[in-house]
C-alpha cells in the first residue's frame, strides 16, 4: 500500500525541497550593500522618481488644455 503512494508523494515533495534549498542558498549569498553602493542606488532611484514625476507633470500640463478644447467648456483655472 505505502509502496504505491510513496512515489507520488516524493514526486510532489522533491520540487519543494529543491526550492527550499535554493532559497536558503540565495539568503546566505546575499550581502548588505556598502554605504557607497547604497548611496548610488538611492541617487539613481531618486533621479528616476524625479524624471517620472516631471514627465507626468508635462503630460498633465498638456492634457488638460487639449482635453478642454476637444470636449469644450471653460478652463477651471
PDB file with SEQRES, HELIX, SHEET and CRYST1 records, atoms N, CA, C and O in Angstrom:
SEQRES   1 A   77  UNK UNK UNK UNK UNK UNK UNK UNK UNK UNK UNK UNK UNK          
SEQRES   2 A   77  UNK UNK UNK UNK UNK UNK UNK UNK UNK UNK UNK UNK UNK          
SEQRES   3 A   77  UNK UNK UNK UNK UNK UNK UNK UNK UNK UNK UNK UNK UNK          
SEQRES   4 A   77  UNK UNK UNK UNK UNK UNK UNK UNK UNK UNK UNK UNK UNK          
SEQRES   5 A   77  UNK UNK UNK UNK UNK UNK UNK UNK UNK UNK UNK UNK UNK          
SEQRES   6 A   77  UNK UNK UNK UNK UNK UNK UNK UNK UNK UNK UNK UNK              
HELIX    1 AA1 UNK A    2  UNK A   29  1                                  28    
HELIX    2 AA2 UNK A   35  UNK A   71  1                                  37    
CRYST1    1.000    1.000    1.000  90.00  90.00  90.00 P 1           1          
ATOM      1  N   UNK A   1       0.818  -1.193   0.000  1.00  0.00           N  
ATOM      2  CA  UNK A   1       0.000   0.000   0.000  1.00  0.00           C  
ATOM      3  C   UNK A   1       0.868   1.265   0.000  1.00  0.00           C  
ATOM      4  O   UNK A   1       0.687   2.156  -0.830  1.00  0.00           O  
ATOM      5  N   UNK A   2       1.807   1.326   0.941  1.00  0.00           N  
ATOM      6  CA  UNK A   2       2.665   2.515   1.012  1.00  0.00           C  
ATOM      7  C   UNK A   2       3.597   2.600  -0.184  1.00  0.00           C  
ATOM      8  O   UNK A   2       3.983   3.688  -0.610  1.00  0.00           O  
ATOM      9  N   UNK A   3       3.950   1.449  -0.715  1.00  0.00           N  
ATOM     10  CA  UNK A   3       4.866   1.442  -1.839  1.00  0.00           C  
ATOM     11  C   UNK A   3       4.240   2.050  -3.090  1.00  0.00           C  
ATOM     12  O   UNK A   3       4.956   2.542  -3.963  1.00  0.00           O  
ATOM     13  N   UNK A   4       2.921   2.021  -3.185  1.00  0.00           N  
ATOM     14  CA  UNK A   4       2.231   2.625  -4.325  1.00  0.00           C  
ATOM     15  C   UNK A   4       2.102   4.136  -4.169  1.00  0.00           C  
ATOM     16  O   UNK A   4       2.144   4.873  -5.154  1.00  0.00           O  
ATOM     17  N   UNK A   5       1.948   4.589  -2.944  1.00  0.00           N  
ATOM     18  CA  UNK A   5       1.721   6.012  -2.677  1.00  0.00           C  
ATOM     19  C   UNK A   5       3.033   6.791  -2.587  1.00  0.00           C  
ATOM     20  O   UNK A   5       3.083   7.967  -2.947  1.00  0.00           O  
ATOM     21  N   UNK A   6       4.089   6.141  -2.111  1.00  0.00           N  
ATOM     22  CA  UNK A   6       5.363   6.816  -1.877  1.00  0.00           C  
ATOM     23  C   UNK A   6       5.928   7.520  -3.116  1.00  0.00           C  
ATOM     24  O   UNK A   6       6.362   8.664  -2.985  1.00  0.00           O  
ATOM     25  N   UNK A   7       5.949   6.919  -4.293  1.00  0.00           N  
ATOM     26  CA  UNK A   7       6.480   7.644  -5.468  1.00  0.00           C  
ATOM     27  C   UNK A   7       5.677   8.908  -5.803  1.00  0.00           C  
ATOM     28  O   UNK A   7       6.241   9.913  -6.234  1.00  0.00           O  
ATOM     29  N   UNK A   8       4.360   8.844  -5.601  1.00  0.00           N  
ATOM     30  CA  UNK A   8       3.538  10.029  -5.873  1.00  0.00           C  
ATOM     31  C   UNK A   8       3.839  11.135  -4.872  1.00  0.00           C  
ATOM     32  O   UNK A   8       3.901  12.309  -5.236  1.00  0.00           O  
ATOM     33  N   UNK A   9       4.025  10.762  -3.619  1.00  0.00           N  
ATOM     34  CA  UNK A   9       4.341  11.752  -2.585  1.00  0.00           C  
ATOM     35  C   UNK A   9       5.714  12.353  -2.853  1.00  0.00           C  
ATOM     36  O   UNK A   9       5.890  13.567  -2.752  1.00  0.00           O  
ATOM     37  N   UNK A  10       6.684  11.517  -3.191  1.00  0.00           N  
ATOM     38  CA  UNK A  10       8.032  12.026  -3.462  1.00  0.00           C  
ATOM     39  C   UNK A  10       8.051  12.921  -4.704  1.00  0.00           C  
ATOM     40  O   UNK A  10       8.828  13.874  -4.772  1.00  0.00           O  
ATOM     41  N   UNK A  11       7.214  12.620  -5.665  1.00  0.00           N  
ATOM     42  CA  UNK A  11       7.128  13.463  -6.859  1.00  0.00           C  
ATOM     43  C   UNK A  11       6.635  14.861  -6.492  1.00  0.00           C  
ATOM     44  O   UNK A  11       7.006  15.839  -7.142  1.00  0.00           O  
ATOM     45  N   UNK A  12       5.815  14.961  -5.469  1.00  0.00           N  
ATOM     46  CA  UNK A  12       5.324  16.255  -5.007  1.00  0.00           C  
ATOM     47  C   UNK A  12       6.323  16.949  -4.084  1.00  0.00           C  
ATOM     48  O   UNK A  12       6.446  18.173  -4.116  1.00  0.00           O  
ATOM     49  N   UNK A  13       7.039  16.175  -3.259  1.00  0.00           N  
ATOM     50  CA  UNK A  13       7.921  16.739  -2.236  1.00  0.00           C  
ATOM     51  C   UNK A  13       9.261  17.190  -2.813  1.00  0.00           C  
ATOM     52  O   UNK A  13       9.795  18.206  -2.366  1.00  0.00           O  
ATOM     53  N   UNK A  14       9.816  16.484  -3.774  1.00  0.00           N  
ATOM     54  CA  UNK A  14      11.152  16.802  -4.290  1.00  0.00           C  
ATOM     55  C   UNK A  14      11.279  18.220  -4.844  1.00  0.00           C  
ATOM     56  O   UNK A  14      12.260  18.889  -4.519  1.00  0.00           O  
ATOM     57  N   UNK A  15      10.348  18.721  -5.662  1.00  0.00           N  
ATOM     58  CA  UNK A  15      10.488  20.118  -6.112  1.00  0.00           C  
ATOM     59  C   UNK A  15      10.437  21.124  -4.960  1.00  0.00           C  
ATOM     60  O   UNK A  15      11.105  22.157  -5.007  1.00  0.00           O  
ATOM     61  N   UNK A  16       9.650  20.825  -3.936  1.00  0.00           N  
ATOM     62  CA  UNK A  16       9.576  21.723  -2.781  1.00  0.00           C  
ATOM     63  C   UNK A  16      10.899  21.748  -2.040  1.00  0.00           C  
ATOM     64  O   UNK A  16      11.356  22.810  -1.614  1.00  0.00           O  
ATOM     65  N   UNK A  17      11.520  20.582  -1.881  1.00  0.00           N  
ATOM     66  CA  UNK A  17      12.821  20.525  -1.213  1.00  0.00           C  
ATOM     67  C   UNK A  17      13.864  21.307  -1.998  1.00  0.00           C  
ATOM     68  O   UNK A  17      14.670  22.026  -1.408  1.00  0.00           O  
ATOM     69  N   UNK A  18      13.860  21.177  -3.306  1.00  0.00           N  
ATOM     70  CA  UNK A  18      14.824  21.906  -4.142  1.00  0.00           C  
ATOM     71  C   UNK A  18      14.598  23.403  -4.030  1.00  0.00           C  
ATOM     72  O   UNK A  18      15.557  24.173  -3.980  1.00  0.00           O  
ATOM     73  N   UNK A  19      13.350  23.820  -3.990  1.00  0.00           N  
ATOM     74  CA  UNK A  19      13.034  25.241  -3.856  1.00  0.00           C  
ATOM     75  C   UNK A  19      13.524  25.787  -2.519  1.00  0.00           C  
ATOM     76  O   UNK A  19      14.057  26.895  -2.459  1.00  0.00           O  
ATOM     77  N   UNK A  20      13.348  25.022  -1.455  1.00  0.00           N  
ATOM     78  CA  UNK A  20      13.823  25.445  -0.134  1.00  0.00           C  
ATOM     79  C   UNK A  20      15.347  25.537  -0.132  1.00  0.00           C  
ATOM     80  O   UNK A  20      15.901  26.497   0.403  1.00  0.00           O  
ATOM     81  N   UNK A  21      16.031  24.563  -0.718  1.00  0.00           N  
ATOM     82  CA  UNK A  21      17.497  24.601  -0.793  1.00  0.00           C  
ATOM     83  C   UNK A  21      17.978  25.826  -1.567  1.00  0.00           C  
ATOM     84  O   UNK A  21      18.921  26.499  -1.150  1.00  0.00           O  
ATOM     85  N   UNK A  22      17.325  26.114  -2.698  1.00  0.00           N  
ATOM     86  CA  UNK A  22      17.710  27.281  -3.499  1.00  0.00           C  
ATOM     87  C   UNK A  22      17.467  28.580  -2.732  1.00  0.00           C  
ATOM     88  O   UNK A  22      18.266  29.512  -2.822  1.00  0.00           O  
ATOM     89  N   UNK A  23      16.384  28.646  -1.989  1.00  0.00           N  
ATOM     90  CA  UNK A  23      16.080  29.854  -1.214  1.00  0.00           C  
ATOM     91  C   UNK A  23      17.107  30.063  -0.111  1.00  0.00           C  
ATOM     92  O   UNK A  23      17.558  31.188   0.108  1.00  0.00           O  
ATOM     93  N   UNK A  24      17.479  29.008   0.580  1.00  0.00           N  
ATOM     94  CA  UNK A  24      18.495  29.109   1.640  1.00  0.00           C  
ATOM     95  C   UNK A  24      19.827  29.532   1.042  1.00  0.00           C  
ATOM     96  O   UNK A  24      20.524  30.362   1.625  1.00  0.00           O  
ATOM     97  N   UNK A  25      20.200  28.977  -0.119  1.00  0.00           N  
ATOM     98  CA  UNK A  25      21.450  29.356  -0.779  1.00  0.00           C  
ATOM     99  C   UNK A  25      21.446  30.839  -1.129  1.00  0.00           C  
ATOM    100  O   UNK A  25      22.455  31.524  -0.956  1.00  0.00           O  
ATOM    101  N   UNK A  26      20.308  31.337  -1.622  1.00  0.00           N  
ATOM    102  CA  UNK A  26      20.209  32.747  -2.003  1.00  0.00           C  
ATOM    103  C   UNK A  26      20.352  33.664  -0.793  1.00  0.00           C  
ATOM    104  O   UNK A  26      21.063  34.667  -0.854  1.00  0.00           O  
ATOM    105  N   UNK A  27      19.688  33.330   0.295  1.00  0.00           N  
ATOM    106  CA  UNK A  27      19.757  34.164   1.501  1.00  0.00           C  
ATOM    107  C   UNK A  27      21.173  34.176   2.062  1.00  0.00           C  
ATOM    108  O   UNK A  27      21.642  35.218   2.519  1.00  0.00           O  
ATOM    109  N   UNK A  28      21.855  33.049   2.037  1.00  0.00           N  
ATOM    110  CA  UNK A  28      23.234  33.008   2.540  1.00  0.00           C  
ATOM    111  C   UNK A  28      24.181  33.804   1.647  1.00  0.00           C  
ATOM    112  O   UNK A  28      25.166  34.364   2.128  1.00  0.00           O  
ATOM    113  N   UNK A  29      23.888  33.855   0.364  1.00  0.00           N  
ATOM    114  CA  UNK A  29      24.772  34.549  -0.586  1.00  0.00           C  
ATOM    115  C   UNK A  29      24.565  36.066  -0.570  1.00  0.00           C  
ATOM    116  O   UNK A  29      25.479  36.821  -0.900  1.00  0.00           O  
ATOM    117  N   UNK A  30      23.391  36.502  -0.195  1.00  0.00           N  
ATOM    118  CA  UNK A  30      23.097  37.933  -0.192  1.00  0.00           C  
ATOM    119  C   UNK A  30      23.932  38.652   0.864  1.00  0.00           C  
ATOM    120  O   UNK A  30      24.178  38.124   1.949  1.00  0.00           O  
ATOM    121  N   UNK A  31      24.356  39.850   0.530  1.00  0.00           N  
ATOM    122  CA  UNK A  31      25.121  40.655   1.474  1.00  0.00           C  
ATOM    123  C   UNK A  31      24.490  42.040   1.573  1.00  0.00           C  
ATOM    124  O   UNK A  31      23.807  42.501   0.659  1.00  0.00           O  
ATOM    125  N   UNK A  32      24.736  42.680   2.693  1.00  0.00           N  
ATOM    126  CA  UNK A  32      24.242  44.033   2.888  1.00  0.00           C  
ATOM    127  C   UNK A  32      25.109  44.976   2.045  1.00  0.00           C  
ATOM    128  O   UNK A  32      26.334  44.858   2.058  1.00  0.00           O  
ATOM    129  N   UNK A  33      24.484  45.917   1.310  1.00  0.00           N  
ATOM    130  CA  UNK A  33      25.294  46.812   0.479  1.00  0.00           C  
ATOM    131  C   UNK A  33      26.134  47.765   1.330  1.00  0.00           C  
ATOM    132  O   UNK A  33      25.743  48.156   2.429  1.00  0.00           O  
ATOM    133  N   UNK A  34      27.286  48.120   0.794  1.00  0.00           N  
ATOM    134  CA  UNK A  34      28.126  49.095   1.489  1.00  0.00           C  
ATOM    135  C   UNK A  34      27.499  50.478   1.359  1.00  0.00           C  
ATOM    136  O   UNK A  34      26.600  50.687   0.545  1.00  0.00           O  
ATOM    137  N   UNK A  35      27.972  51.402   2.154  1.00  0.00           N  
ATOM    138  CA  UNK A  35      27.388  52.746   2.186  1.00  0.00           C  
ATOM    139  C   UNK A  35      27.439  53.424   0.810  1.00  0.00           C  
ATOM    140  O   UNK A  35      26.459  54.033   0.379  1.00  0.00           O  
ATOM    141  N   UNK A  36      28.575  53.317   0.131  1.00  0.00           N  
ATOM    142  CA  UNK A  36      28.735  53.958  -1.177  1.00  0.00           C  
ATOM    143  C   UNK A  36      27.774  53.351  -2.201  1.00  0.00           C  
ATOM    144  O   UNK A  36      27.159  54.074  -2.986  1.00  0.00           O  
ATOM    145  N   UNK A  37      27.647  52.026  -2.190  1.00  0.00           N  
ATOM    146  CA  UNK A  37      26.743  51.357  -3.116  1.00  0.00           C  
ATOM    147  C   UNK A  37      25.283  51.741  -2.826  1.00  0.00           C  
ATOM    148  O   UNK A  37      24.497  51.961  -3.747  1.00  0.00           O  
ATOM    149  N   UNK A  38      24.937  51.817  -1.539  1.00  0.00           N  
ATOM    150  CA  UNK A  38      23.580  52.203  -1.160  1.00  0.00           C  
ATOM    151  C   UNK A  38      23.270  53.631  -1.597  1.00  0.00           C  
ATOM    152  O   UNK A  38      22.169  53.910  -2.071  1.00  0.00           O  
ATOM    153  N   UNK A  39      24.232  54.536  -1.441  1.00  0.00           N  
ATOM    154  CA  UNK A  39      24.020  55.930  -1.854  1.00  0.00           C  
ATOM    155  C   UNK A  39      23.845  56.023  -3.370  1.00  0.00           C  
ATOM    156  O   UNK A  39      23.026  56.806  -3.851  1.00  0.00           O  
ATOM    157  N   UNK A  40      24.606  55.232  -4.122  1.00  0.00           N  
ATOM    158  CA  UNK A  40      24.499  55.248  -5.578  1.00  0.00           C  
ATOM    159  C   UNK A  40      23.115  54.737  -6.014  1.00  0.00           C  
ATOM    160  O   UNK A  40      22.484  55.325  -6.892  1.00  0.00           O  
ATOM    161  N   UNK A  41      22.656  53.657  -5.407  1.00  0.00           N  
ATOM    162  CA  UNK A  41      21.336  53.118  -5.740  1.00  0.00           C  
ATOM    163  C   UNK A  41      20.237  54.107  -5.352  1.00  0.00           C  
ATOM    164  O   UNK A  41      19.281  54.304  -6.102  1.00  0.00           O  
ATOM    165  N   UNK A  42      20.375  54.723  -4.185  1.00  0.00           N  
ATOM    166  CA  UNK A  42      19.383  55.700  -3.732  1.00  0.00           C  
ATOM    167  C   UNK A  42      19.330  56.908  -4.659  1.00  0.00           C  
ATOM    168  O   UNK A  42      18.247  57.410  -4.964  1.00  0.00           O  
ATOM    169  N   UNK A  43      20.484  57.375  -5.106  1.00  0.00           N  
ATOM    170  CA  UNK A  43      20.530  58.528  -6.003  1.00  0.00           C  
ATOM    171  C   UNK A  43      19.886  58.186  -7.343  1.00  0.00           C  
ATOM    172  O   UNK A  43      19.131  58.990  -7.891  1.00  0.00           O  
ATOM    173  N   UNK A  44      20.178  57.001  -7.873  1.00  0.00           N  
ATOM    174  CA  UNK A  44      19.573  56.590  -9.144  1.00  0.00           C  
ATOM    175  C   UNK A  44      18.057  56.478  -9.004  1.00  0.00           C  
ATOM    176  O   UNK A  44      17.320  56.864  -9.912  1.00  0.00           O  
ATOM    177  N   UNK A  45      17.593  55.957  -7.885  1.00  0.00           N  
ATOM    178  CA  UNK A  45      16.154  55.837  -7.657  1.00  0.00           C  
ATOM    179  C   UNK A  45      15.510  57.210  -7.548  1.00  0.00           C  
ATOM    180  O   UNK A  45      14.443  57.439  -8.117  1.00  0.00           O  
ATOM    181  N   UNK A  46      16.145  58.126  -6.824  1.00  0.00           N  
ATOM    182  CA  UNK A  46      15.604  59.483  -6.670  1.00  0.00           C  
ATOM    183  C   UNK A  46      15.541  60.203  -8.018  1.00  0.00           C  
ATOM    184  O   UNK A  46      14.562  60.890  -8.311  1.00  0.00           O  
ATOM    185  N   UNK A  47      16.578  60.048  -8.833  1.00  0.00           N  
ATOM    186  CA  UNK A  47      16.580  60.676 -10.156  1.00  0.00           C  
ATOM    187  C   UNK A  47      15.463  60.078 -11.016  1.00  0.00           C  
ATOM    188  O   UNK A  47      14.787  60.804 -11.744  1.00  0.00           O  
ATOM    189  N   UNK A  48      15.271  58.772 -10.936  1.00  0.00           N  
ATOM    190  CA  UNK A  48      14.196  58.123 -11.675  1.00  0.00           C  
ATOM    191  C   UNK A  48      12.831  58.629 -11.256  1.00  0.00           C  
ATOM    192  O   UNK A  48      11.977  58.886 -12.104  1.00  0.00           O  
ATOM    193  N   UNK A  49      12.612  58.776  -9.939  1.00  0.00           N  
ATOM    194  CA  UNK A  49      11.350  59.328  -9.452  1.00  0.00           C  
ATOM    195  C   UNK A  49      11.145  60.750  -9.951  1.00  0.00           C  
ATOM    196  O   UNK A  49      10.041  61.112 -10.357  1.00  0.00           O  
ATOM    197  N   UNK A  50      12.196  61.556  -9.925  1.00  0.00           N  
ATOM    198  CA  UNK A  50      12.079  62.951 -10.364  1.00  0.00           C  
ATOM    199  C   UNK A  50      11.746  63.024 -11.859  1.00  0.00           C  
ATOM    200  O   UNK A  50      10.898  63.817 -12.269  1.00  0.00           O  
ATOM    201  N   UNK A  51      12.405  62.206 -12.661  1.00  0.00           N  
ATOM    202  CA  UNK A  51      12.133  62.208 -14.105  1.00  0.00           C  
ATOM    203  C   UNK A  51      10.703  61.763 -14.384  1.00  0.00           C  
ATOM    204  O   UNK A  51      10.006  62.378 -15.191  1.00  0.00           O  
ATOM    205  N   UNK A  52      10.264  60.695 -13.718  1.00  0.00           N  
ATOM    206  CA  UNK A  52       8.894  60.213 -13.936  1.00  0.00           C  
ATOM    207  C   UNK A  52       7.873  61.237 -13.464  1.00  0.00           C  
ATOM    208  O   UNK A  52       6.827  61.396 -14.094  1.00  0.00           O  
ATOM    209  N   UNK A  53       8.154  61.933 -12.370  1.00  0.00           N  
ATOM    210  CA  UNK A  53       7.252  62.984 -11.906  1.00  0.00           C  
ATOM    211  C   UNK A  53       7.180  64.134 -12.890  1.00  0.00           C  
ATOM    212  O   UNK A  53       6.102  64.671 -13.145  1.00  0.00           O  
ATOM    213  N   UNK A  54       8.314  64.514 -13.440  1.00  0.00           N  
ATOM    214  CA  UNK A  54       8.347  65.603 -14.410  1.00  0.00           C  
ATOM    215  C   UNK A  54       7.605  65.226 -15.687  1.00  0.00           C  
ATOM    216  O   UNK A  54       6.874  66.043 -16.246  1.00  0.00           O  
ATOM    217  N   UNK A  55       7.790  63.996 -16.148  1.00  0.00           N  
ATOM    218  CA  UNK A  55       7.073  63.532 -17.339  1.00  0.00           C  
ATOM    219  C   UNK A  55       5.568  63.527 -17.074  1.00  0.00           C  
ATOM    220  O   UNK A  55       4.786  63.955 -17.922  1.00  0.00           O  
ATOM    221  N   UNK A  56       5.167  63.049 -15.907  1.00  0.00           N  
ATOM    222  CA  UNK A  56       3.751  63.061 -15.546  1.00  0.00           C  
ATOM    223  C   UNK A  56       3.194  64.463 -15.490  1.00  0.00           C  
ATOM    224  O   UNK A  56       2.066  64.705 -15.921  1.00  0.00           O  
ATOM    225  N   UNK A  57       3.982  65.403 -14.956  1.00  0.00           N  
ATOM    226  CA  UNK A  57       3.563  66.797 -14.893  1.00  0.00           C  
ATOM    227  C   UNK A  57       3.369  67.367 -16.298  1.00  0.00           C  
ATOM    228  O   UNK A  57       2.377  68.046 -16.562  1.00  0.00           O  
ATOM    229  N   UNK A  58       4.311  67.093 -17.196  1.00  0.00           N  
ATOM    230  CA  UNK A  58       4.194  67.603 -18.561  1.00  0.00           C  
ATOM    231  C   UNK A  58       2.986  67.014 -19.279  1.00  0.00           C  
ATOM    232  O   UNK A  58       2.267  67.724 -19.982  1.00  0.00           O  
ATOM    233  N   UNK A  59       2.766  65.713 -19.101  1.00  0.00           N  
ATOM    234  CA  UNK A  59       1.604  65.090 -19.738  1.00  0.00           C  
ATOM    235  C   UNK A  59       0.331  65.734 -19.214  1.00  0.00           C  
ATOM    236  O   UNK A  59      -0.567  66.053 -19.993  1.00  0.00           O  
ATOM    237  N   UNK A  60       0.243  65.928 -17.917  1.00  0.00           N  
ATOM    238  CA  UNK A  60      -0.932  66.557 -17.321  1.00  0.00           C  
ATOM    239  C   UNK A  60      -1.059  68.005 -17.788  1.00  0.00           C  
ATOM    240  O   UNK A  60      -2.168  68.474 -18.046  1.00  0.00           O  
ATOM    241  N   UNK A  61       0.046  68.709 -17.898  1.00  0.00           N  
ATOM    242  CA  UNK A  61       0.034  70.106 -18.306  1.00  0.00           C  
ATOM    243  C   UNK A  61      -0.516  70.261 -19.716  1.00  0.00           C  
ATOM    244  O   UNK A  61      -1.267  71.199 -19.982  1.00  0.00           O  
ATOM    245  N   UNK A  62      -0.156  69.360 -20.624  1.00  0.00           N  
ATOM    246  CA  UNK A  62      -0.648  69.442 -21.993  1.00  0.00           C  
ATOM    247  C   UNK A  62      -2.007  68.779 -22.169  1.00  0.00           C  
ATOM    248  O   UNK A  62      -2.772  69.157 -23.056  1.00  0.00           O  
ATOM    249  N   UNK A  63      -2.306  67.811 -21.345  1.00  0.00           N  
ATOM    250  CA  UNK A  63      -3.561  67.074 -21.494  1.00  0.00           C  
ATOM    251  C   UNK A  63      -4.771  67.923 -21.111  1.00  0.00           C  
ATOM    252  O   UNK A  63      -5.792  67.875 -21.797  1.00  0.00           O  
ATOM    253  N   UNK A  64      -4.680  68.687 -20.049  1.00  0.00           N  
ATOM    254  CA  UNK A  64      -5.842  69.461 -19.574  1.00  0.00           C  
ATOM    255  C   UNK A  64      -6.318  70.462 -20.625  1.00  0.00           C  
ATOM    256  O   UNK A  64      -7.504  70.450 -20.957  1.00  0.00           O  
ATOM    257  N   UNK A  65      -5.453  71.335 -21.172  1.00  0.00           N  
ATOM    258  CA  UNK A  65      -5.956  72.278 -22.178  1.00  0.00           C  
ATOM    259  C   UNK A  65      -6.467  71.585 -23.444  1.00  0.00           C  
ATOM    260  O   UNK A  65      -7.487  71.992 -24.001  1.00  0.00           O  
ATOM    261  N   UNK A  66      -5.773  70.550 -23.897  1.00  0.00           N  
ATOM    262  CA  UNK A  66      -6.215  69.849 -25.098  1.00  0.00           C  
ATOM    263  C   UNK A  66      -7.561  69.175 -24.850  1.00  0.00           C  
ATOM    264  O   UNK A  66      -8.429  69.177 -25.722  1.00  0.00           O  
ATOM    265  N   UNK A  67      -7.733  68.603 -23.671  1.00  0.00           N  
ATOM    266  CA  UNK A  67      -8.995  67.949 -23.333  1.00  0.00           C  
ATOM    267  C   UNK A  67     -10.144  68.963 -23.328  1.00  0.00           C  
ATOM    268  O   UNK A  67     -11.234  68.665 -23.817  1.00  0.00           O  
ATOM    269  N   UNK A  68      -9.911  70.137 -22.786  1.00  0.00           N  
ATOM    270  CA  UNK A  68     -10.968  71.156 -22.752  1.00  0.00           C  
ATOM    271  C   UNK A  68     -11.247  71.743 -24.140  1.00  0.00           C  
ATOM    272  O   UNK A  68     -12.365  72.181 -24.412  1.00  0.00           O  
ATOM    273  N   UNK A  69     -10.257  71.755 -25.003  1.00  0.00           N  
ATOM    274  CA  UNK A  69     -10.507  72.211 -26.383  1.00  0.00           C  
ATOM    275  C   UNK A  69     -11.370  71.187 -27.119  1.00  0.00           C  
ATOM    276  O   UNK A  69     -12.305  71.550 -27.834  1.00  0.00           O  
ATOM    277  N   UNK A  70     -11.050  69.913 -26.939  1.00  0.00           N  
ATOM    278  CA  UNK A  70     -11.797  68.858 -27.625  1.00  0.00           C  
ATOM    279  C   UNK A  70     -13.194  68.713 -27.043  1.00  0.00           C  
ATOM    280  O   UNK A  70     -14.174  68.678 -27.787  1.00  0.00           O  
ATOM    281  N   UNK A  71     -13.299  68.627 -25.716  1.00  0.00           N  
ATOM    282  CA  UNK A  71     -14.591  68.393 -25.079  1.00  0.00           C  
ATOM    283  C   UNK A  71     -15.413  69.660 -25.006  1.00  0.00           C  
ATOM    284  O   UNK A  71     -16.639  69.615 -25.104  1.00  0.00           O  
ATOM    285  N   UNK A  72     -14.754  70.782 -24.836  1.00  0.00           N  
ATOM    286  CA  UNK A  72     -15.453  72.053 -24.709  1.00  0.00           C  
ATOM    287  C   UNK A  72     -15.614  72.431 -23.236  1.00  0.00           C  
ATOM    288  O   UNK A  72     -15.300  71.642 -22.345  1.00  0.00           O  
ATOM    289  N   UNK A  73     -16.093  73.613 -22.998  1.00  0.00           N  
ATOM    290  CA  UNK A  73     -16.260  74.070 -21.623  1.00  0.00           C  
ATOM    291  C   UNK A  73     -15.200  75.072 -21.265  1.00  0.00           C  
ATOM    292  O   UNK A  73     -14.324  75.392 -22.068  1.00  0.00           O  
ATOM    293  N   UNK A  74     -15.287  75.562 -20.056  1.00  0.00           N  
ATOM    294  CA  UNK A  74     -14.319  76.568 -19.608  1.00  0.00           C  
ATOM    295  C   UNK A  74     -13.158  75.917 -18.902  1.00  0.00           C  
ATOM    296  O   UNK A  74     -13.297  74.852 -18.301  1.00  0.00           O  
ATOM    297  N   UNK A  75     -12.020  76.558 -18.975  1.00  0.00           N  
ATOM    298  CA  UNK A  75     -10.818  76.052 -18.305  1.00  0.00           C  
ATOM    299  C   UNK A  75     -10.963  76.352 -16.810  1.00  0.00           C  
ATOM    300  O   UNK A  75     -11.271  77.491 -16.458  1.00  0.00           O  
ATOM    301  N   UNK A  76     -10.754  75.375 -15.914  1.00  0.00           N  
ATOM    302  CA  UNK A  76     -11.050  75.563 -14.495  1.00  0.00           C  
ATOM    303  C   UNK A  76     -10.022  76.365 -13.716  1.00  0.00           C  
ATOM    304  O   UNK A  76     -10.072  76.350 -12.486  1.00  0.00           O  
ATOM    305  N   UNK A  77      -9.085  77.071 -14.362  1.00  0.00           N  
ATOM    306  CA  UNK A  77      -8.140  77.865 -13.582  1.00  0.00           C  
ATOM    307  C   UNK A  77      -8.017  79.209 -14.124  1.00  0.00           C  
ATOM    308  O   UNK A  77      -7.261  80.022 -13.592  1.00  0.00           O  
TER     309      UNK A  77                                                      
END                                                                             
